[in-house]
Amino acid sequence: MLHGILRRLPGLAARTGWLALLVFAPLAPAGGSEELPAPERHQVAQGDLVVKTREVEGYPWPEVTVYRQVAASPEEVMAVYADFESQADYLPNLVYSRIVERLARNSFQVSYEYEVTGPNERYTVLVVVRRSGDAWQATWDLVKARYARRLSGQMKVAAFEAGTLLEYTNRVDPGFFGVHLGSPETTVRQLRATVQALTIHVERLRVEHPERLQAAVRALRAMLGEP
């Protein structure tokens, strides 16, 4: 499977578990390194995280995008990301992520629960995952949540250097609780932590448990009806 917007309400943050309903379909190439200027591409190639923010109409806090190189293929990164019920193994504060309904061969509804101050955050998100060749993209929008008013974003993975460029974007309207308990700066910190956790987990699986990584890849292909 995200994959806590607020420091004191981490369940509203940008975790990989933000997505919950998957629909696989063809995709135009997923952007990737051509969207980054040369100096920032160089930073990513050196192993650094690059963070960008911008104002988005309808959202009180800026959109945040984090770029990171991953030493794995785009398919492997997306396969780990879409393995929802394993996300609690590596994402901080995630109690569970659970598929609650299969809508079609490649379409699922997933619920999440995160540890937060007060009652835990619980939410469901609608996600669309698309592929074009070796590039993948997931987009998501909030269905319902205990605290957040709106959540949307996307994750793109495409070939980059000898591995993958991971591009993770979140847009948040935290609602009443977010305005009083968090800030745009906490969003940046949480999204950086999310991208780091996903990257470390994928790379560790590739080195230490390649059989588990390939099982996730096979599950992703099965969702698409591919051999």
N, C-alpha and C positions, 0 to 999 in steps of 0.2 A: 502493500500500500502505500502529518502528515504530520509522518513525508510527521493557545498560548500567545496571542497577540500581546497580552498584558503581562508585565513582569509578575504582578501579584494575582493575575488570572491567566496562568500559562495555558490553560485549555483553549483559550481564544487565540493562541499564538499561531504563527506560521509553522506548522508541522507538516510533514509529508502526509499525515493522516487527514488532511483537509478534504481529500477527495473521497467520494463514496459511491457514485454510480458511474459505471464504465460503459462506454459505447465505442466500439472499435470501427473505424471507417477509413477510407483513403484520405491522404493528407498532402497538401502542398508542402514542399521542403520546409523543415522547421527552422528557418532563419539561421541561427548558429553564429559562427565567428564573424561573418560579414557585418553583423550588427554592432560589433565592437570596434572602436578605433584601434589602430596598430599598437599604440603604447599599452592599451588595456589588454589586447590580445597577448602581448608579451608578458604582462603581469600574470595572466591566467596560465600561460604556458610555463611560467616559473613556479606554479603551485600556489599562487596567491588567490584570495577571494577578491572579486571586484564587486562593489555595491553601487547601484544607481537608484535615485529616487526621482519622482516627478508627481506633480499635482494631477489628479484625475477628477473630472466633473462627477458630482454625486457622492464623493467619498470625502469625509472630513480629514482623514489622514492621507499622506502621500502614498502612492504606489511604491513598493520596494522590489527591486530585482537584484538577485545575487548570482554571480557567475563563478563557476568552479570547474577545473579540469578533473576528470575521473579516469583512473587507470583501468578501464573496462570498456566494453563495446556499448553503443547506445542501446542495443536490445537488452543487454544484461542489466543496465541501469534501470530501464523501464520495467523489466521483469521483477526486479526487487521492489521497486516503487509500487507496483500493482499487486504485490503479495500482501494484501491488507492484514490478514490475520497473523502475520509475523511481525508487524510493525512495532508491537510492544517490546520486542526483543532488543530494539536499539534506539527507539525514540524516547527522550526524557518525558516523564510525567504522563505517559500514555497508559491508561488502565487496560483498555481493550479497543480493538477495531473489529467489527463483526459484520459479515454479509448477512443482511436480514431478508433480502428478496432477490431472486434471479428473474430479471425481466425478459431476457432473451439469451441466446447463446453467449453473447459477449456483453451483456448488460446486467449490472448488479446495483443494488442499493445497500449501503454499508453505514452502520452507526458507529460513533466514536464516543469514548468517555476519557476525559483528562482530569488529573488531579489539579484542583485549584483551591484558593482560599474560599471557604464557604462550600456550598453544594457544588459538586463536580460539574464541569461543563460537559454537556452532551449535545451532539449535533449530527446532522446528515447533510451530505453534499452531493450535488449532481455533477458528474465528471464525464467528459468525452475524451477518449484516447484515440489518436489517429496516427497513421504511419505512412511514410513514403520512402521506400527503399530502406536505408539504414537509419533514417531520421524518425524520431517519434515526438509526439506532443500530447500533453494532457491539459485539458482546460476544466475548470470547476466553478460552480456557483452554489451558494447556500440554499438548502431546502428548508431547514429549520434548525434552531439552536436555542439553548437556554438563555444565553447572554447576547451574543453578537447579533447585530441587525442585518448586516450584509457581509459576505465574504466572496471573493472571486479571485481568479488568477490562472496561471498556467505554468507548466514545466515543459521545457524543450530539451531534448538531447539529440546531439548530432555529432558526427565524426569531427575530431579536432586533434591535431598532432598525432600521437600514437594511441590516443584514447578517445574520450568523449568530452564535449563541452556541455555542462549542465547549466541551464538557465532557468531560474526559479523565481516567479513573480507572484506577489500577493497584493491584493487591494482589500482594505478593511474599513467597514463602518462599525465600530465597536459598540455603538449604542450607549445608553446611559452609564453602564458600569465601566466601559472602556474609557469614556471621556473623563471620569472621575478617578480611575485607578491606574491608568496607563498613559502612554505618550507615543508619538511616532518613533522616538528613539528606542523604545523597548521593542517595537516591531522590527527594527533593523537588527538588533541583537538576537532576537529569537529566530529570525529567518537565517541569519548567519549560522546559528547553532544547528538549525534543521538541515541545512545543506551540508555542513560538516559531518553530522551524524550519518546521513544517507551515504555520503562519499566514503567515509571510513568503513561503514558496514559492507558496501558493495566490494570495495577493495579487499577487505578481510575475507569475505566469502570466496573471492576469486583465488586467493592464495591458500587459505586454510581449509576451505570446504567447497571445492569446485563442483562436487556432486550435487550439493544443495543449490548452488547457483544455476547449474544446468537444469535441475528440476523446475526451478522458477521460470527459466526460459521456455521449457516445454509447456508449462502451464499457460504462459502468455500466448504461445503459438496455438494451443488448443482453444483458447478464447476466440482466436481469429479463424479457427477452423483450418489451420495450416498444419502440414506434416511436421 
